[in-house]
Structures are given as C-alpha cells and as structure tokens.
Amino acid sequence: MKLMDYVNSIEKEEVYEMYAKLVKKTKAYHNITRKQMAQNIIDVYATFDQEMFDRFINTEEYKILYHALKQPYDMPLLNTAVDTLMDKGICHVYFNKQKQNLEIQIFDEFVPMIKTFVKTEKPSKKMQKESDFYFALVGYVFSQAACPLNVTMKNLASLLDCSELELEHWFLTSKSMPFVISLINDDTMFEDDSYHLVLNNLTEQYTEILDARDQLGDDFPILLLSLKEYIELGKTYLSYWDLNVKKFIKYLESIKKLPLFRGDLLNIFIDLTMFSMKSDRYMEYLVAQFEQHYPDKDSEKFMKIMDKAFMNSVSAMLGANKPIEFMMLMDGKKESKQQHAHLSESDANLFYELYFALLEFVNKKRKVVRKGKLKLYKKTNHNPMEVAAIRDALFEDLGLIDAFVKENPYKFNQEKLDMVAAFRLGKSDIFTLTSFEKEYTVLLGQQHRYAVLGLRTNLDEIYRGSLPRAIKTALLPFKGKIVFDGMFAELPIEMGKGMRDMIDQELKELPLLTSFNVLYH
C-alpha cells in the first residue's frame, strides 16, 4: 500500500499529527489536504542519508523494518516500536483475515529507502548507543509520569556513563523523541519556569497520577531503577524483567486468535499498573471480556496470572515502586519492630524548618531547579526528585552552609544557626541498610556503622523490603543524634552470598556511631 492512498483511510487529524512532527515549516490544519501532507512527509524522508536514518530509527524499529522487508511481519504483542513507526508514517498495521493476525507493512514509497539503510539484521553500534539513550529516557519518564528536565538528565547521565550536557543535547536535537516525549511548561503544576518531560500518551493524565502520588505523603520513597530496567520499560511499558510479568505476556502470546482484543487487553492492563488501580470492577470487566472472547480458556488461570503480573509491575503513581511493595509498606497488620526510632513531632518540624531553609538557599545560589525559584521553606508537598537534586548540590559544596550561616536569610537565632552549621558534618553517600533496632536503624558505611533516626516515622515503616539493601541518602547531625534527611533511593544492587558475608564481617568490626560529634571531638 502507498502512503498517498493510506492517508485517505484515516482521520485527517491523524495525518496532521504525523505531518506536524516531521515537517519543519507546517501549514495550518485547514490550509492543507491529506495528500499534500503525505507528499511533504515523503519529501522529508527523501532527504535522509544513512546518518540521519540511524539517528531517527531505534534498534527495535530497525529490527521490525528488517523483517517487514523480507515478508509480511506478524505484529509483536509487546513492542512500543510498532506505534512509533506508524506515528512516523513509515508503515501501517492491517488485519490479515486469512491468518487471523495483525501484520506490519512498509508503505511502498519508503521500501527503497529501507532497503538502502537496513542492509543487515544487526543495527550499528552507534544506533545501539542512541537507542540506549532513547529507551532509558522513555522508561524513566514512564516510571515517574512527569520528570523535571534537569533532574532527569542528572539521574540518567550517571547510569548511561555520559555527561548531563551530552544527554541533554542529544534529547533536544533528537528527531525521534518528539514522537514519544513532550517537553512541557505547566504553570498549574510546576510553576511557570519549570520544564518537565511527559510521555505523549500521558499529557492528559500525568496531573492525575501526580496528584494521587502526592496523597501518599512524603514517606513513600521514589525508587531509582537500573539502566537495564529503564531500557526494558522503554521498550515495553512493563516490568518485563519480572518473572510474573513475563509469564503473563507469554500466556497472552499463546492465544493466537483475536489479536486486536489481546492488544486492547494489554493496554488496559498497562493503564491499570501505571495508575496502580486494582479494583474488583476492573478485574470483573477484564475477566468478562476474556470469557466472552476465549470461552475455551480457563478464566481463573488468566486472573491469577494477571493478578501476579499486576502486583509486580512498576507503577508511575507509586514512584516506580510496585503495588506489592506498596502493600507491604501500608500493611497495618505487620507490626513495627521499632518503637521510638524517630524524632518527636516538634523536633521533626524544627529539622524540616532548618533543612528546607538551607536547601531553598542552596537552590537560589546554584539555580538547581526552576531557575532557583522553588519554595521549600515552610512549604509542603515537594517533588522528591527536585529536593534530592538540590541536596546533591549542597553536598558538592558544603561551603554553602557557611554562606547560609553568614547571611542568615531567614533571621534565625544563634541556636538555630548552630544547628544548621552542624550539618557540615553530615554525609551524603551510598549506605547499606542492615537492621531495624528498637530505637534506631543501622546503616553501614565505609568506615562506620550509623545509628540513624527517622524524622516523623520509624524507618521500618518506610521500607518493608528485604535486608540488607543498598540505598542512597544523606545523614545529618541533629540535637546530638544522627538523622536521615527524609529522602532515600533504593539502588538495584544484588546482595549475593559473598557480599552478605562481607557485610556481616563489617558489622562485627566497624564501630557504631550514635552521633557525628564523636568523630570531631
């Protein structure tokens, strides 16, 4: 089929959406016809050379095009690349009645170009690197719903082993990213100077997800995944590395007929995991649809497999955590071993007053997020990723604490200034969370064990996973004790037997610090 013919079979709005993303100088919607837009798209691709093509196409799209050139290619059940290829106007998907399957077909106008640029089954190393950037970014944004641009670049650059500047330049110059991710400036959610990244298919939903996440409170941590996990999320929108999710997908793939329903079922499932919504109403609907279309299949088995997959899928609403982790956290039946392993309410309020005053000052000086205009002092409902980015800037230059004490921008009395000055003794690092004792939590560092207090909540109520666990956080002195700063990120480091044995040995040998004052007196 030709693109020139295909555009007459779909809505003009769909054609214009392709056209607007590909063509630099666009005409108004009412001043251009479908065929004119199709010709403009064809003209754009006519300018492509190998380098432009390699930057425009990711590895998953490349593989699909390679196979689609050889023969009619069955549409994969779990592959976001099919959607982006259709959005780019290169191919379309049609229903083969004889085979009862969906197949991908390259438009006739682009077959010569694809044959020229897709010569081997294996993509180039350069395309692989570009695709790692692409899928990691898509997966990261998917896992968070909406991400501050600068914080996203900082977190991903460390995973991708590149500079923030290199990654940001790649994003801003990429011809492929606009088909998946939007750069938005939403003053109703983020203030007028805060740029955020949002998936195109979430532009009407991300505020709902973030609102729901805010209601969970500050005690639920935003989880940072591994590079491999972000890349898999970018390719599939599912936690495809989890065995329960893999089992669910394989079960769906085993159902050969009614491919349209399989795809719809999967899309509904992905929406449920993204919003972390698992109600009887949704489950009853999905099971009823399954029984209607697959009367010969076991619906109980389907529900059991789907339920396990749901519980182990990454949720944007839960800040990249899984519903099963959230349920463990919120399970009131699981009694807390710790009793008074946190500050009093008045001390916690005082800590937040001092710490957020300092972080707001740091942001004004260093313009880490929102051009330095983010309000933290005596404010609530902060974006944890933004606050963490400012915290990192503070620990890169502890001289900012001296500047704060000298300028005293919030007119603190001497006692409060002394408390802020003591923050200079703190440490921001990767620690190993090893145990929850009755009156403190033990974090293992390189040279010491630390007896750490929570702020408003015992730490065993915040983290309910298995121990030991590698986390990134900041430890600070406060009123003669050691507290964590209210933010920690779990790191995807596997604790094998060798590492556990080493941790056990260090726990026996390293001294336990209950105060930073011991180190400096």
Protein Blocks (a to p, Z undefined) as FASTA:
>chain_A
ZZklmmmmpcfklmmmmmmmmpmbdcdfklccfklmmmmmmmmmmmpcfklmmmmpcfkl
mmmmmmmmmpccdddfbdcklmmmmmnopaccdddfklopacddddfklmmmmmmmmmbf
bdcfklmmmmmmmmmmmmmmmmnopacfklmmmmmmmmnopafklmmmmmmmpmklmmmb
ccdddfklnojkbccdddfklmmmmmmmmmmmmmnojmlccddddfklmmmmmmnopafk
bmklmmmmmmmmmpmghkllmmmmmmmmmmmmmnopacfklmmmmmmmmmmmmmmbcfkl
mmmmmmmmmmmcccfklnopafklmmmmmmmklccfbfblcccfklmmmmmmmmmmmmmm
mmmmnomggnhpacfehpahiafklmmmmmmmmmmommlmmmmmmnomnopafklmmmmm
mmmmpccdddddfbdcfkbccdddfkbccddddfkbcfklmpmcdcddddddddddeehi
acdehiacdddddcdfklmmmmmmmmmmpccdfbfklmmZZ
